[in-house]
Amino acid sequence: MTRTAFVATLGGQPQVITFALDLLYARGVYPNLVLIVHLSRRNPRVRQALERLSQEFSRGQYKGKSCAYHTVEIRQDHHPLVDIRNAADAEEVWRTFHKVFTDLKVKHHVIHLSIAGGRRLMGHLAMSAATFLFDRSDHIWHLYTPDHIQEEVREGRRMHPRPTDGAQLIEVPFVPLGAIFPALRELAHASPSEIRALQMQWLDAMTRQRCRQVWSNLTARQKEVLRLLASGKTPKEVAQALHITLATVNSHKTVILAETRIAWGIPEGEWLDYRFLQDKFGPCLRELEGS
């Protein structure tokens, strides 16, 4: 029997949980585990939302169906996290979702993630962790509630949607990179700062590869023009340095930029000038000259 978990972010609006869960029920999805991730209970609104939700899940059931209910309070250094105020706080939130998803996948759960509650950044961080850990069978949902209904149900004044409310679950497209490229799942064990460093290394490697591609397609004279432009000179200064006309420099520059468009996949209609060459080719100029 497939195990299904409903994981949701929560702020001060408890009805976002039950609205989303009811809409999943309407789709024929009946999670046997509901897991709510939230910031500190010391926040009165979070505490009241949790108290209101606990009334909906009694005796291990929800709407007459078996359903375990658990909450996860995000902590930092063993203390409840009050808000996401800096990069360290965001990293702790990411780690919390990483642990939640890892534990569920070890137990072979299909996960339905709702990102409608709480701080928007919580949803972004949850999606980031899901990218590495989710499989093709998992889902990410956003809850749409029409404006005129939001005020009516605010703060849990009504916990369940009516057919006429117009509330909808919108599936969020995402690519489960960890499932497609299993080696990437190793990144799920890294911190967000480590992942950012790896991303920068990857982008830097891609830039160097593109620079080499352009360089290999240029004549000796075009390489000389590119070298001077990449070193920070203007086209006029390049003309003076090489004792050629500005028109000749611009002719070489046109060829170089055309090769650059191909390497970077830049559309013809997008503006491109010698400053792009300085930005991209400057850092790898020494490597190109040695090739």
C-alpha positions as CSV (number, residue, x, y, z in Angstrom):
1,M,0.0,0.0,0.0
2,T,1.4,3.4,-1.0
3,R,2.2,5.7,1.9
4,T,1.2,9.3,1.2
5,A,2.4,12.3,3.2
6,F,0.9,15.9,3.1
7,V,3.6,18.4,4.1
8,A,2.6,22.0,4.5
9,T,4.1,25.3,5.6
10,L,2.1,27.2,8.2
11,G,2.0,30.8,9.4
12,G,-1.0,32.3,11.1
13,Q,-3.7,31.1,8.8
14,P,-4.8,27.5,9.8
15,Q,-7.4,27.2,7.0
16,V,-4.7,27.0,4.3
17,I,-4.0,23.6,5.6
18,T,-7.5,22.2,5.7
19,F,-8.5,23.9,2.4
20,A,-5.6,22.3,0.6
21,L,-6.2,19.0,2.3
22,D,-9.9,19.0,1.4
23,L,-9.0,19.8,-2.2
24,L,-6.6,16.8,-2.2
25,Y,-9.4,14.6,-0.9
26,A,-11.6,15.9,-3.7
27,R,-8.9,14.6,-6.1
28,G,-9.0,11.2,-4.5
29,V,-5.7,11.7,-2.6
30,Y,-6.0,10.6,1.1
31,P,-2.6,11.2,2.9
32,N,-2.1,8.9,5.9
33,L,0.3,11.5,7.4
34,V,0.0,15.2,7.7
35,L,3.1,17.1,8.7
36,I,3.0,20.8,9.4
37,V,6.3,22.9,9.4
38,H,6.2,26.2,11.2
39,L,8.2,28.8,13.0
40,S,8.2,29.4,16.7
41,R,5.0,28.7,18.7
42,R,5.9,31.8,20.7
43,N,4.3,33.8,17.9
44,P,0.6,34.1,19.1
45,R,-0.8,33.7,15.6
46,V,1.2,30.5,14.9
47,R,0.2,29.1,18.3
48,Q,-3.5,29.9,17.7
49,A,-3.3,28.4,14.2
50,L,-1.8,25.2,15.6
51,E,-4.4,25.0,18.3
52,R,-7.2,25.4,15.7
53,L,-5.7,22.7,13.5
54,S,-5.3,20.2,16.3
55,Q,-9.1,20.3,16.7
56,E,-9.4,19.1,13.1
57,F,-7.3,16.0,13.6
58,S,-8.7,14.0,16.5
59,R,-8.1,10.4,17.4
60,G,-5.8,9.9,14.4
61,Q,-8.4,10.8,11.8
62,Y,-9.3,13.6,9.4
63,K,-12.9,13.7,8.0
64,G,-13.4,10.1,9.0
65,K,-10.2,8.7,7.4
66,S,-7.1,7.5,9.2
67,C,-4.5,10.3,9.3
68,A,-1.6,10.8,11.6
69,Y,-0.9,14.5,12.5
70,H,2.4,15.9,13.4
71,T,4.0,19.3,13.6
72,V,7.7,20.4,13.1
73,E,8.9,23.5,14.8
74,I,11.9,25.0,13.0
75,R,14.8,25.4,15.5
76,Q,18.2,26.9,15.5
77,D,20.8,25.9,18.1
78,H,18.0,24.1,20.0
79,H,15.9,27.3,20.2
80,P,12.7,27.9,18.2
81,L,13.3,30.1,15.2
82,V,11.1,33.2,15.5
83,D,11.5,34.5,12.0
84,I,13.7,34.2,8.9
85,R,15.9,37.3,9.2
86,N,19.2,36.4,7.6
87,A,21.1,33.8,5.6
88,A,21.8,31.6,8.7
89,D,18.0,31.5,9.5
90,A,17.2,30.6,5.9
91,E,19.8,27.8,6.0
92,E,18.2,26.3,9.1
93,V,14.8,26.4,7.4
94,W,16.3,24.6,4.4
95,R,17.9,22.0,6.6
96,T,14.6,21.4,8.4
97,F,12.9,20.6,5.1
98,H,15.8,18.5,4.0
99,K,15.5,16.3,7.1
100,V,11.7,16.1,6.7
101,F,11.8,15.1,3.1
102,T,14.7,12.7,3.6
103,D,13.0,10.9,6.4
104,L,9.8,10.6,4.4
105,K,11.6,9.3,1.3
106,V,13.5,6.7,3.4
107,K,10.1,5.4,4.4
108,H,8.9,5.4,0.8
109,H,6.3,8.1,1.1
110,V,4.8,9.9,-1.9
111,I,4.9,13.6,-0.8
112,H,2.4,16.3,-1.5
113,L,3.9,19.6,-0.5
114,S,1.7,22.7,0.0
115,I,3.6,26.0,0.1
116,A,0.6,28.3,0.7
117,G,1.2,29.0,4.4
118,G,3.7,31.1,6.3
119,R,6.5,33.2,5.1
120,R,6.9,33.1,1.3
121,L,10.6,32.3,1.8
122,M,9.6,29.1,3.6
123,G,7.9,28.0,0.5
124,H,10.9,28.8,-1.7
125,L,13.3,27.0,0.6
126,A,11.0,24.0,0.8
127,M,10.9,23.9,-3.1
128,S,14.7,24.1,-3.2
129,A,15.1,21.1,-0.9
130,A,12.4,19.2,-2.9
131,T,14.3,19.7,-6.1
132,F,17.0,17.5,-4.8
133,L,15.0,14.9,-2.9
134,F,11.6,14.5,-4.6
135,D,10.8,11.8,-7.1
136,R,8.6,12.0,-10.2
137,S,5.6,10.8,-8.1
138,D,5.8,13.7,-5.7
139,H,3.9,17.0,-6.1
140,I,4.1,20.6,-5.1
141,W,0.9,22.6,-4.7
142,H,-0.1,26.3,-4.3
143,L,-3.5,27.1,-2.9
144,Y,-5.5,29.7,-4.7
145,T,-8.3,31.4,-2.7
146,P,-10.3,34.2,-4.3
147,D,-9.9,37.6,-2.6
148,H,-13.5,37.8,-1.5
149,I,-13.3,34.5,0.3
150,Q,-9.9,35.2,2.0
151,E,-11.5,37.8,4.3
152,E,-14.3,35.5,5.2
153,V,-12.1,32.6,6.2
154,R,-9.2,34.6,7.7
155,E,-7.7,33.4,11.0
156,G,-9.5,30.2,10.7
157,R,-13.0,31.7,10.9
158,R,-14.0,28.9,8.4
159,M,-11.8,25.9,8.0
160,H,-13.3,24.1,5.0
161,P,-14.0,25.3,1.4
162,R,-17.4,25.2,-0.2
163,P,-17.9,24.2,-3.8
164,T,-19.0,27.8,-4.6
165,D,-15.8,29.4,-3.1
166,G,-13.7,28.9,-6.1
167,A,-10.7,27.7,-4.1
168,Q,-8.2,25.7,-6.3
169,L,-5.1,23.7,-5.9
170,I,-2.5,24.7,-8.5
171,E,0.3,22.3,-9.2
172,V,3.7,24.0,-9.2
173,P,5.9,22.7,-12.1
174,F,9.3,21.6,-10.9
175,V,12.1,19.4,-12.1
176,P,13.1,16.6,-9.6
177,L,16.8,16.9,-10.5
178,G,17.8,14.4,-7.8
179,A,15.7,11.7,-9.5
180,I,16.9,12.5,-13.0
181,F,20.5,12.9,-12.0
182,P,21.1,10.7,-8.9
183,A,24.6,12.2,-8.4
184,L,23.0,15.5,-7.6
185,R,21.3,14.1,-4.5
186,E,24.7,14.3,-2.9
187,L,24.1,18.1,-3.0
188,A,21.2,17.6,-0.7
189,H,23.7,16.9,2.1
190,A,25.4,20.2,1.5
191,S,24.4,23.5,3.1
192,P,22.8,26.2,1.0
193,S,26.0,28.2,1.1
194,E,28.0,25.2,-0.1
195,I,25.4,24.7,-2.9
196,R,25.8,28.3,-4.0
197,A,29.5,27.9,-4.1
198,L,29.2,24.8,-6.3
199,Q,26.7,26.7,-8.5
200,M,29.3,29.5,-8.9
201,Q,32.0,27.0,-9.8
202,W,29.7,25.4,-12.4
203,L,28.8,28.7,-13.9
204,D,32.4,29.7,-14.0
205,A,33.4,26.5,-15.7
206,M,30.6,27.1,-18.3
207,T,31.8,30.6,-18.9
208,R,35.4,29.4,-19.5
209,Q,34.2,26.7,-21.9
210,R,32.2,29.3,-23.9
211,C,35.2,31.6,-24.0
212,R,37.4,28.8,-25.3
213,Q,34.8,28.0,-28.0
214,V,34.8,31.6,-29.2
215,W,38.6,31.9,-29.0
216,S,39.1,28.8,-31.1
217,N,37.0,30.2,-34.0
218,L,38.9,33.6,-34.3
219,T,41.8,34.6,-36.5
220,A,45.0,35.7,-35.0
221,R,44.1,39.4,-35.5
222,Q,40.6,38.9,-34.1
223,K,42.2,37.3,-31.0
224,E,44.4,40.3,-30.6
225,V,41.4,42.6,-30.7
226,L,39.5,40.5,-28.2
227,R,42.5,40.4,-25.9
228,L,42.7,44.2,-25.8
229,L,38.9,44.6,-25.4
230,A,38.9,42.0,-22.6
231,S,41.7,43.8,-20.8
232,G,39.5,46.8,-20.5
233,K,40.3,49.0,-23.5
234,T,37.7,50.7,-25.6
235,P,37.4,50.1,-29.3
236,K,39.1,53.5,-29.9
237,E,42.0,52.6,-27.6
238,V,42.3,49.2,-29.4
239,A,42.6,51.0,-32.7
240,Q,45.4,53.2,-31.4
241,A,47.2,50.3,-29.8
242,L,47.2,48.2,-33.0
243,H,47.7,51.2,-35.3
244,I,44.5,50.4,-37.3
245,T,41.4,52.3,-38.0
246,L,38.4,52.3,-35.7
247,A,36.3,50.9,-38.6
248,T,38.6,47.9,-38.8
249,V,38.4,47.3,-35.0
250,N,34.6,47.5,-35.2
251,S,34.6,45.0,-38.1
252,H,36.6,42.5,-36.0
253,K,34.4,43.2,-33.0
254,T,31.3,42.4,-35.1
255,V,32.7,38.9,-35.9
256,I,33.7,38.4,-32.2
257,L,30.3,39.3,-31.0
258,A,28.6,37.1,-33.5
259,E,30.7,34.1,-32.2
260,T,29.8,35.2,-28.7
261,R,26.1,35.2,-29.5
262,I,26.4,31.6,-30.7
263,A,28.4,30.4,-27.7
264,W,26.0,32.0,-25.1
265,G,22.8,31.5,-27.1
266,I,22.0,35.3,-27.1
267,P,19.2,36.3,-29.5
268,E,20.0,38.7,-32.3
269,G,17.7,41.3,-31.0
270,E,19.4,41.5,-27.7
271,W,21.9,44.4,-27.3
272,L,25.5,43.3,-27.0
273,D,28.7,45.4,-27.0
274,Y,32.4,45.3,-26.0
275,R,31.6,45.6,-22.3
276,F,30.1,42.1,-22.4
277,L,33.5,40.9,-23.8
278,Q,35.3,42.6,-20.9
279,D,33.0,41.0,-18.3
280,K,33.2,37.4,-19.7
281,F,36.6,37.2,-21.3
282,G,38.6,39.3,-18.9
283,P,38.7,36.7,-16.0
284,C,39.9,33.9,-18.3
285,L,42.2,35.9,-20.6
286,R,45.4,34.5,-19.3
287,E,44.0,30.9,-19.8
288,L,43.0,31.7,-23.4
289,E,46.4,33.2,-24.2
290,G,48.1,30.1,-23.0
291,S,45.9,27.8,-25.1
